[in-house]
């Protein structure tokens, strides 16, 4: 399915922005001549997704990043490194094990974005073409654009037991017609999707370090929204989805989104959650180690391949910095995809990119999750975090993660998790043991 010229043109105004540094010259590009903003389209699964590329030269050093959203406050996915050799630009996004490989021809940039080391799980690289633009600007408000902001529910039957997903839509600011939305599933959200009204529907897209995504949202006469993925079915649901306001969904006796604290439990809440795995240096760390005794511990299960785990990492890093001295420990149990050529290098880049200083343990591959964490009940979301009290027992479990793309959901989750950590830290071992009896 391809976007029409009209849809693509309206979307390019402020949807995706990619940032790099180096390009221009007639025959041989230089860092200064390549600097600028480039806009165009990326072909993802035979569908064109708007993309904006901005390249910058900082004292002769190239920097690259994908940007999305309003020009005044874009979402940024920076490259780990960027190099220019003649007219050949390579920008590496090591924390996702992906590389942008492009050729500069005057004001035209063409290339691919895909796996750095293509393996059995790697999809075909995304091709893109972009032209340099003089200046970025957000589109002005379209006349009679309907207000679709707020919380909506999409009825579904997923293989994880969900009855509904949530569609969150932020209202446009007073300065721009761009709206932001995200679909929240039990395992995480789609990432921020940005777009504008073209007179018939909202086209919402992004192109980030994790890749491209796109949806068309069309208001219906009955007050619902028709939601269509531009890239085909979402997980195990059909590509055509219907979003309703929660109160309307209740009138139809439709199920609500799953409570993230109820998706996953432990088989025996009176038994400590056991783990014993090596870190990247081969040092084995276990739940019985002295460093965890009497501490509040967050055991975060995830993988460097998982976009929602990338969304979770900054919050965990922030919590660790804020509460470690007060008794908080965090352990990341990492499950990768079983590709030795990619897994270790991507995990190292993941740790470096987010500045993780708590232990990250190599627990296994994704298909070994149940085997390696047998105490987990209905453990099937990436990420999932277990919150352990000072007595070593699991007090609460959170499945999935509401990332920054889901603005309201993310802020609520940050508040909820912070309060939970503060509560657990305030309870000495004796108090928690008494509470269990």
ABEGO torsion letter per residue (X at the ends): XBBBAAAAAAAAAAABBBBBBEEGBAABBBAAAABEBBBBBBBBGGBBBBBBBBBBBBGGBBBBBBBBEBAABBBBBBBABBBBBEABBBBBBAAAGBBBBBBBBEABBBEBBBBABBBAABBBBBBBBBBBBABBBBBBBBBGBBBABEBBBBBBBBAAGBABBBBBBBBBBAABABBBBBBBBAAEBAEBBBBBBAGABBBBBBBBAAEBBBBBBBBBAAGBBBBBBAAEBBEABBABBBBBBAAAAAAAGBBBBBBAAAABBBABAABBBBBBBBBAAGBBBBAABAAABGBBBBBBBBBAABAAAAAAAAAAAAAAAAAAAAGBBBBBBBBBAGBAAAAAAAAAAAAAAAGBABBBBBAEBAAAAAAABAABBGBABOBBBBBBBAAGBBABBBBEBBBAABAAAAAAAAAAAAAAAAAAAABBAAAAAAAAX
